[in-house]
């Protein structure tokens, strides 16, 4: 995928995320700097975030969002991963740990919206 295509995909994914995910005040959202292979995303304990699924329904390049609903507390609390694929498919997956450092993430500015 060309750099231009990745940037366009990321921009569309951010727009889609903002349209469909309600982020309350105090929550922190991070977004991958580019597209990543969704089936390879691992958490800080190096466990795969998505379960194995031989249907491949949620594998492929995706922009990854990580929502920390309680950023001031220690880990092992509710958080959410959102995977947005180039074709517009999106998967929301509950988890309890942030992604490992293999994925370059940055905070999504102005992610809050009123519930």
Residue, then its C-alpha position, 0 to 999 in steps of 0.5 A: x500500500x502506498x504512503x498516500x493510500x495509507x494516509x487516506x485510509x487513516x483519515x477515513x478511519x478517523x472520520x468513521x471512528x468519530x462518527x460511530x464511537x462515543x468517547x466520554x470526557x476523561x477517556x483517552x483514544x490512541x490511533x495507529x500511525x498507519x495500517x497494521x495487520x490486525x491479526x498480529x496486534x498484541x497487548x503489553x503481555x504479548x498476547x494476541x488481541x483478536x482471537x484466532x478465527x479461521x474465517x479471516x473475517x477480521x484479518x488484514x490491514x487496519x487502522x487500530x484505535x485503542x480506547x482507554x476508558x479509565x486512563x488514571x487507573x492501573x491496567x486490567x480494566x476495561x478498554x476497547x480496540x477498534x479495527x477499521x479496515x480499508x473497505x469500511x468494515x469495523x470490529x470493536x473488541x473489548x480487552x484489558x491491556x494496551x497494545x505493545x510497543x510494536x505498533x506506533x500509536x499517537x493520541x487522537x486529539x479532540x476525541x471526546x464527544x458528548x454522550 
